[in-house]
Structures are given as structure tokens and as C-alpha cells.
Amino acid sequence: MQSKYSLKNIDLVNFFFLVLTPLAAVIGTYYWIKIDGFHYSQILLGLGFYLLTGLSITAGYHRLFAHKAYDAHPVVKFILLIFGAASFENSALKWCSDHRLHHLKVDTDEDPYNVNEGFFYAHMGWVFLKKNGTVHERFAKDFRQDKLVSWQHKYYLIIALVIGMALPTFIGGYFLGSYLGGLAIGVFARIVMTHHCTFFINSLCHFMGSTPYTDTNTAKDSWFMALLTFGEGYHNFHHFFQTDYRNGISWFHFDPTKWFIKSLSFTGLAFKLKLTPQEKILAARMQMKVKELKTKFELPEKVLVEVEKLRGQVLEAMAKMHELKDEYKYNKDKMCALAMQEVKIKIDSAKDEFEHCMEQWEYLVKNYSLIQAEVSIRN
């Protein structure tokens, strides 16, 4: 059987670029230190461009353009497209059409970076293949009508060379004293870091981690991967709730992309931020917890009834609480003081009911054997 990596199937430009950039980074860094001497300013230059290009992929290519998880001012879009091109990960139009197909056909033969083809294939092997070099027009129709995205696609290579190579080299030499340092660190080392941190989302985030929201695909949540991918490591959540502008939904989740988008929203430069309703998130987590219980234990029918009943009570209590909060939020200007007080009392009561149901649920999942005994005694 002929290998998919046979010479006739290989995109030689992509192959040599991905293979030679790490070598250029190592060799260039060696000669920079040997000839000009090490200076931390070049490292800061590389980190600066790494931050700009990395966030342009996660906040720009991924969450803004591919998933439309929020909208942004044209100036923000322009900047994200410029530095997205500087990452040398193709144009936004091509990148996003691949990514949309990935979500629709995840883990199948039609998935461009199908993890079932192996870790290497999902990480970077798929980029080597000519068959993955075309735009999936079905997923690019809206981009063809977007003047900024179309402009970036047309001039992608020029933008990438000027912003991604010439600019950091010039800054490294003219301002920081070493053109070689700017080229080695600001260009090649930074490109390699940006590439592989992005690639980790397609490979490691489908290999290691937890599945708190869904087990319908291989995407995993991993706080460790979030550290390497500007918050994209909460990948199980993302694959189930892909239009949410967040990947890490808790305040303690490391998600710099979320913080960046939220910061832009405070100035009006980002707007229409999409959030998944808390009820849906909780329902998904509870459903997975029920599956986990069923896997670990042979649940009697009576226990299953008890579990589903309590799960329904939790979700109903949460829905009622949010309904009352929305009623208060949108009608408080029309309410008299007495009516406002009554709604507040109802909200507090609904909150207490929700917290009580959640306590019961958490007790159930943490103390299954005790609950099973109690249900048997009661019946």
C-alpha cells in the first residue's frame, strides 16, 4: 500500500518550510550569540511577536472569524488579519475553512486533521499533503464576501513576509543592535513556537485531558495545554459549545484569549460576545456525570430514576432562577419599589432552591454507595 507521504502527495513548500524553520532557528540563534552576543531584548522581541501572532490566531482566525463567537471593529479585524498572516499559518480564509470542516466532520476521514490518523498526522503531517492545500469553498462563502478577509487572502504571502519576517528583523537590527538576532529569534524561533502551540490544539488536545462536557468526539480539556495555547486547551468545552467566545469558562481558567476579547469589549472594540447559557453547560456536565456513574457502577432502575429526578430538579431550579433574574433586569425600570422587592424575594428563594438541589446532587455523585443504600431502604 502506497504511503500517504509519498513524494507525489507531498506539498514541498509546506514540507520544507516546516522542516527548515526549526533548523534556521537553532543555527541562527547560535550565530547570533557567537557574532553579536546574547541580549535579552531580542528574546523580548520574539516574545512580543509570539504574543501578537498567537493571539491573532486564537482571538482572530479561530474565535472571531471561524466561529463568529464575537464581532469586532474593522481596525481590530485588520490588525488580527495582519499578524495572523505573520504567523505563517496560511490566510484566514483557508485556515477557517479547514477548521469549520474539522468541527463538522471531527474524527472522520473528512476531518482535515483527523487524530485517528495518528498524533503526527493531526499535529503537522496533514499540512504536508497536497490534498489539504485547497480551500473548502462550502465553508468560505461568507469570507469571499468580506473585503478585509478577501484582501488578506489575496496578499497573504506579501503580508506574511513583510510583517512576519522583515519587520521583526528590522526592529532587531535597527533598534536592538542585531539584525541576525531579530531574524533568529523574532522570526524563526517565534514562527516555530507559534506553529507548534497551534498544532498542539489539533494533536495533544485530542489525546490527553478530561471530557467533562461530551464524549461524542476526541476533544479533551487540559489546563496544561491551555498554558501553551493561549487558553485553547479547554478543547472539550469548545467542541461542544463552539460559538462561545470563551474556552475556559471559570474565572481561574487560564484563557488569555478570553481576557483579551473581554478587554476589547470594555472599549467597544469587540461586541456581540456570545455566551452559552449556564443551564446548557450544567446540563452537559450532569449528563457526563451520569454516564460516569453508569460506567463505574451497575445502577439499579430505582437509583436511575432517583438520579434523573434530581438532575431534572437542579436544571429546573436553575432555569427558574435565571428567568426571574432576567425579568428583574429587563423590567426593573418599570417596577415600583414593592414589585421590585417581591421579585428580589422570589430570586432569593429560587437561588436557595437551586443551591439545595445542587447540594443533593453533589452528595449523590460523591457518595453513590450511600445513596444506593438509602434508596433501597426507602423503597
Secondary structure, DSSP 8 states (H G I E B T S, - for coil): ---TTSGGGB-HHHHHHHHHHHHHHHHHHHHHHHHT---HHHHHHHHHHHHHHHHIIIIIIIIIIIS--SEE-HHHHHHHHHHHHTTTS--HHHHHHHHHHHHHTTTSTT-TT-GGG-HHHHHTGGGGBGGGSS--GGGTHHHHT-HHHHHHHHTHHHHHHIIIIIHHHHIIIIITS-HHHIIIIIIIIHHHHHHHHHHHHHTGGGTSSB-SS--SSS--B-HHHHHHTTTTTBHHHHHHSTT-S-SS-STTS--HHHHHHHHHHHTTSEE------HHHHHHHHHHHHHHHHHHHS---HHHHHHHHHHHHHHHHHHHHHHHHHHHHHHHGGG--HHHHHHHHHHHHHHHHHHHHHHHHHHHHHH-HHHHHHHHHHH-
